[in-house]
Amino acid sequence: MLHPTSWIVYWAAGWSATWRASQRRGPPPQVLSSSLRWLDVAGIALLVGASLLMVTVVPRSQLAPAPAAALRILLWRVLTLMAVVELLLGVAILIDSAGPSDVLVALTSARLGRLWLIREAGFAAAAVSSFLAMRRKGPARLFTIMTITLMLGSLAAVAGSSHVGVGTDRPFALLLLFLHLSFAGAWAGAVLLLLLLLVFERARGAGFPTRLLLRSFGAPAVFCVAVVSVTGIALAARQVASVDALLTTTYGQVLILKLAAAFMAGLLGLRTTIRRRRSRPAGSAVLTRGVALEGAALLVVLAAAGALSVGTPARGPAFAPPRTSGPSLVSAQLGDLLESATLAPNTVGQSWLRVDVNETRRPALAPVTGVTASLVGPDAHAGVPRSLARTEIANRWELGGVNLTAAGTWELTITVKRTAGPDTVWHASSTVADDPTLARQPLISDRVWEPVLDRIALVLAILTLAAGSIAVGLRRRRL
């Protein structure tokens, strides 16, 4: 729920300090915290996976009434047990995150404490609902709806307390994470439960006809993988700034491990499906081994997800590409005065301001007696007006010791004073670049990739919807 973090503060006395974020790699995830999150996401996966099997797989499997009823009872037991486990893990995670002495402070915080209470209340109510459904004879549709609704409410609270709960598109990012957590959990949890059923069937020589369940699990699994792919790409666009951020940070490297394990799990699941659909289906041992390998890969995915939940996302000022400067010379005509201003060098650090004031009217209305300038940077650092010194070059005025503290657009206010008439005030702007001595050479690309990944996710979502519509249409024709 809570995420410990660390930072470095720079300060200077007597002058304005130039700062640039430099900590990019991030600390490695703590073993204890990552392990607790691993257990937490694994428990969530079993909860969602059991719900998926109960709602979609068992009804489509054409099991006989007696095995189907027994399997539902078993899944209700899994739901009850894992809801209780999630309650206990929630307490352990709160203590680990806030510390034993600050638990009360965390609970009374405006947002995180409320989300934690919603999570725990949802899992507690889901445990009660699933327990009552397990003891009920006959259909338990109402309890099924209640249990799944309460469980999804807890998942929404878990998503709301994550890293993506900040930012300008926070509601959309939270929706993405909620969908990603739900469908990834459904895929992983269902595979792990099917593996347990296969092992039980082989050990006892009888049990549930798991082959029928595997056949019915194909379509839901494909849908889960598609949603996980779309939401995962969109979330990566918001949590990782660029290709270099992915490759050079601990968070990015754990994400690569997660992606590789998920890809391997998908390939293993596809291989199992092909083997099951052959004219001569594979034996029970082969199917069990294939599902076991897929389950192992998905356990790695869940472990990586737990580490990512306590890691520091690879985003922020440290990953922004270096800013380039705009035109070094800006000019404007103000009445009878043609003015131009130059910051040299036009980069973060110490600079010179040069202003040329040319009188275009002959004879001139009045001689120029002085020029003052003030600058306001993008960091809202405003300087007091300072007088420029006249140089030996005619009509040129200069000011040294201009401290450009941040890259971005700087607003200049230049005032020209003459012996007669009002002062001429000119408001101009100049784009300041990063200090070239501090700029990093990109490993591959420091360019922000969020727009590109968002387009890829959108195209993939459209293709998924189109493929799903075609599949549903073909199925209806067959029926």
BELDA-V174650 format. One record per residue. N is the residue number from 1. RES is the residue in one small letter. PSI is psi in whole degrees, -180 to 180 (* if undefined). Layout:
((N & RES & PSI) (N & RES & PSI))
//
This chain:
((1 & m & -51) (2 & l & 155) (3 & h & 105) (4 & p & 145) (5 & t & 173) (6 & s & 159) (7 & w & 170) (8 & i & 133) (9 & v & 128) (10 & y & 140) (11 & w & 163) (12 & a & 150) (13 & a & 130) (14 & g & -12) (15 & w & 167) (16 & s & 132) (17 & a & 139) (18 & t & 126) (19 & w & 141) (20 & r & 129) (21 & a & 133) (22 & s & -17) (23 & q & 106) (24 & r & -37) (25 & r & -44) (26 & g & 151) (27 & p & 151) (28 & p & 149) (29 & p & 142) (30 & q & 141) (31 & v & -48) (32 & l & -47) (33 & s & -42) (34 & s & -38) (35 & s & -42) (36 & l & -42) (37 & r & -34) (38 & w & -49) (39 & l & -37) (40 & d & -49) (41 & v & -30) (42 & a & -41) (43 & g & -41) (44 & i & -40) (45 & a & -43) (46 & l & -37) (47 & l & -52) (48 & v & -37) (49 & g & -42) (50 & a & -39) (51 & s & -41) (52 & l & -45) (53 & l & -41) (54 & m & -40) (55 & v & -38) (56 & t & -42) (57 & v & -50) (58 & v & -46) (59 & p & -30) (60 & r & -8) (61 & s & -11) (62 & q & 38) (63 & l & 153) (64 & a & 155) (65 & p & -42) (66 & a & -51) (67 & p & -36) (68 & a & -43) (69 & a & -41) (70 & a & -38) (71 & l & -38) (72 & r & -41) (73 & i & -43) (74 & l & -43) (75 & l & -37) (76 & w & -38) (77 & r & -42) (78 & v & -45) (79 & l & -44) (80 & t & -48) (81 & l & -47) (82 & m & -30) (83 & a & -40) (84 & v & -42) (85 & v & -42) (86 & e & -34) (87 & l & -48) (88 & l & -40) (89 & l & -35) (90 & g & -41) (91 & v & -44) (92 & a & -40) (93 & i & -40) (94 & l & -44) (95 & i & -42) (96 & d & -38) (97 & s & -47) (98 & a & -23) (99 & g & 146) (100 & p & -33) (101 & s & -17) (102 & d & 17) (103 & v & -43) (104 & l & -38) (105 & v & -42) (106 & a & -39) (107 & l & -31) (108 & t & 1) (109 & s & 150) (110 & a & -41) (111 & r & -54) (112 & l & -40) (113 & g & -41) (114 & r & -41) (115 & l & -39) (116 & w & -42) (117 & l & -38) (118 & i & -43) (119 & r & -52) (120 & e & -40) (121 & a & -40) (122 & g & -45) (123 & f & -37) (124 & a & -46) (125 & a & -36) (126 & a & -37) (127 & a & -44) (128 & v & -45) (129 & s & -44) (130 & s & -33) (131 & f & -43) (132 & l & -39) (133 & a & -36) (134 & m & -35) (135 & r & -8) (136 & r & 138) (137 & k & 134) (138 & g & -171) (139 & p & 143) (140 & a & 50) (141 & r & -42) (142 & l & -44) (143 & f & -34) (144 & t & -47) (145 & i & -43) (146 & m & -46) (147 & t & -47) (148 & i & -40) (149 & t & -45) (150 & l & -41) (151 & m & -43) (152 & l & -34) (153 & g & -40) (154 & s & -39) (155 & l & -36) (156 & a & -38) (157 & a & -39) (158 & v & -44) (159 & a & -39) (160 & g & -23) (161 & s & 12) (162 & s & -176) (163 & h & -32) (164 & v & 2) (165 & g & 18) (166 & v & 162) (167 & g & 170) (168 & t & -33) (169 & d & 41) (170 & r & -49) (171 & p & -44) (172 & f & -40) (173 & a & -39) (174 & l & -38) (175 & l & -42) (176 & l & -46) (177 & l & -40) (178 & f & -46) (179 & l & -41) (180 & h & -46) (181 & l & -41) (182 & s & -50) (183 & f & -34) (184 & a & -41) (185 & g & -40) (186 & a & -44) (187 & w & -54) (188 & a & -45) (189 & g & -41) (190 & a & -41) (191 & v & -44) (192 & l & -40) (193 & l & -39) (194 & l & -36) (195 & l & -43) (196 & l & -39) (197 & l & -40) (198 & l & -44) (199 & v & -43) (200 & f & -41) (201 & e & -41) (202 & r & -37) (203 & a & -37) (204 & r & -13) (205 & g & -1) (206 & a & 177) (207 & g & -144) (208 & f & 139) (209 & p & 85) (210 & t & -24) (211 & r & -39) (212 & l & -37) (213 & l & -41) (214 & l & -39) (215 & r & -39) (216 & s & -18) (217 & f & -13) (218 & g & -54) (219 & a & -47) (220 & p & -36) (221 & a & -43) (222 & v & -43) (223 & f & -43) (224 & c & -44) (225 & v & -40) (226 & a & -46) (227 & v & -41) (228 & v & -39) (229 & s & -47) (230 & v & -50) (231 & t & -34) (232 & g & -42) (233 & i & -44) (234 & a & -37) (235 & l & -39) (236 & a & -35) (237 & a & -28) (238 & r & -21) (239 & q & -21) (240 & v & 126) (241 & a & -36) (242 & s & 179) (243 & v & -44) (244 & d & -39) (245 & a & -35) (246 & l & -40) (247 & l & -26) (248 & t & -2) (249 & t & 156) (250 & t & -42) (251 & y & -46) (252 & g & -39) (253 & q & -36) (254 & v & -37) (255 & l & -38) (256 & i & -43) (257 & l & -43) (258 & k & -44) (259 & l & -43) (260 & a & -42) (261 & a & -39) (262 & a & -41) (263 & f & -42) (264 & m & -41) (265 & a & -40) (266 & g & -43) (267 & l & -41) (268 & l & -39) (269 & g & -39) (270 & l & -41) (271 & r & -41) (272 & t & -41) (273 & t & -42) (274 & i & -44) (275 & r & -35) (276 & r & -27) (277 & r & 1) (278 & r & 161) (279 & s & -32) (280 & r & 93) (281 & p & 151) (282 & a & 157) (283 & g & 173) (284 & s & -39) (285 & a & -41) (286 & v & -44) (287 & l & -42) (288 & t & -42) (289 & r & -41) (290 & g & -44) (291 & v & -35) (292 & a & -42) (293 & l & -41) (294 & e & -42) (295 & g & -39) (296 & a & -42) (297 & a & -39) (298 & l & -30) (299 & l & -37) (300 & v & -40) (301 & v & -45) (302 & l & -38) (303 & a & -43) (304 & a & -38) (305 & a & -40) (306 & g & -41) (307 & a & -40) (308 & l & -32) (309 & s & -21) (310 & v & 0) (311 & g & 175) (312 & t & 118) (313 & p & 147) (314 & a & 70) (315 & r & 172) (316 & g & -175) (317 & p & -31) (318 & a & -20) (319 & f & 4) (320 & a & 138) (321 & p & 152) (322 & p & 139) (323 & r & 137) (324 & t & 152) (325 & s & 157) (326 & g & -162) (327 & p & 134) (328 & s & -21) (329 & l & 128) (330 & v & 146) (331 & s & 162) (332 & a & 153) (333 & q & 119) (334 & l & 98) (335 & g & -123) (336 & d & 7) (337 & l & 131) (338 & l & 113) (339 & e & 145) (340 & s & 147) (341 & a & 144) (342 & t & 133) (343 & l & 122) (344 & a & 120) (345 & p & 155) (346 & n & 51) (347 & t & 165) (348 & v & 136) (349 & g & -162) (350 & q & 137) (351 & s & 172) (352 & w & 143) (353 & l & 123) (354 & r & 128) (355 & v & 127) (356 & d & 129) (357 & v & 110) (358 & n & 130) (359 & e & 117) (360 & t & -8) (361 & r & 139) (362 & r & 123) (363 & p & 159) (364 & a & 147) (365 & l & -44) (366 & a & 144) (367 & p & 149) (368 & v & 130) (369 & t & -18) (370 & g & 156) (371 & v & 132) (372 & t & 156) (373 & a & 146) (374 & s & 150) (375 & l & 142) (376 & v & 121) (377 & g & 173) (378 & p & -18) (379 & d & 15) (380 & a & 18) (381 & h & 111) (382 & a & 134) (383 & g & 153) (384 & v & 151) (385 & p & 135) (386 & r & 147) (387 & s & 139) (388 & l & 149) (389 & a & 138) (390 & r & 137) (391 & t & 178) (392 & e & -21) (393 & i & 133) (394 & a & 136) (395 & n & 15) (396 & r & 136) (397 & w & 142) (398 & e & 153) (399 & l & 122) (400 & g & 170) (401 & g & 28) (402 & v & 118) (403 & n & 105) (404 & l & 105) (405 & t & -14) (406 & a & 149) (407 & a & 151) (408 & g & -162) (409 & t & 126) (410 & w & 135) (411 & e & 128) (412 & l & 136) (413 & t & 110) (414 & i & 126) (415 & t & 126) (416 & v & 125) (417 & k & 140) (418 & r & 167) (419 & t & -24) (420 & a & 148) (421 & g & 170) (422 & p & 162) (423 & d & 149) (424 & t & 120) (425 & v & 128) (426 & w & 126) (427 & h & 117) (428 & a & 170) (429 & s & 150) (430 & s & 139) (431 & t & 123) (432 & v & 136) (433 & a & 167) (434 & d & 156) (435 & d & 119) (436 & p & -23) (437 & t & -20) (438 & l & -7) (439 & a & 136) (440 & r & 145) (441 & q & 123) (442 & p & 140) (443 & l & -50) (444 & i & -58) (445 & s & 130) (446 & d & 4) (447 & r & 135) (448 & v & 127) (449 & w & 9) (450 & e & -46) (451 & p & -38) (452 & v & -46) (453 & l & -35) (454 & d & -41) (455 & r & -40) (456 & i & -44) (457 & a & -39) (458 & l & -45) (459 & v & -43) (460 & l & -38) (461 & a & -42) (462 & i & -44) (463 & l & -38) (464 & t & -45) (465 & l & -40) (466 & a & -46) (467 & a & -41) (468 & g & -41) (469 & s & -41) (470 & i & -43) (471 & a & -41) (472 & v & -41) (473 & g & -43) (474 & l & -37) (475 & r & -41) (476 & r & -36) (477 & r & -39) (478 & r & -35) (479 & l & *))
//
